[in-house]
């Protein structure tokens, strides 16, 4: 029954495994109430899905994108990362606790970090003692 439909779909979707994934996803969509793009002709949902792919009424790329989207649990939104120079300039004018007014007391305090030169860092590393070796290792 569906063998001719599968053979018709192979030139639209090269990989048989991918064809099965796309057709099963489309059949589930039809079962959930999605409108079909061809005449049903008393066919079941998987056969209708295969016929839609074979007749190219649905793009395999669109089906693949929709399948991927349906399987995602966490969708990341691409947001531009802040410019490091703007972060440094925004910290340069930081307000200290003594400079705040009563209205500004609700704002979180700005955290500052001590800065260390490369020489100081190397001197600190040289002062570290390596861990003692034991027989367990």
Phi, psi and omega in degrees: 000304184266359183299317179297322180294318179296316179296328177288332184277340186297328178282348176269319178236114187294320186269124180296324178296316178295323177298317179297316179299314182292317181293321179292323177296316180294322178296322176294321177298317180296319178297330180275001174110008178292145181285144180266155186256002178227173174286138184291319181053039178061026178268155177279167187302318178297323179290321177298318179297316178296320179294324177296320178291318181294320181279358180058033174281341173235139179281131176301327179294320178294319177297319180295317179297319179293322177296315179298316180297323181289335181271346181286134177264328180230116181263120179275138177258126180284108177248142179294140179283146180292147179289128181302326180294323180289329176293320179293319181290329179288331177280341183294325181261035183292143181267131177273169182296324182291332182276353186282151172263177181298324180292329184275356181294338180284343181283147178291151179286149178277132181267130176244152181241146174287144178251146185230139178283167181295323179296318179295322178295316180294322178295321178293322179292321180295332181281351180286145180259129179293152180295148180288142179275142176239170182284349182290337185275000000 
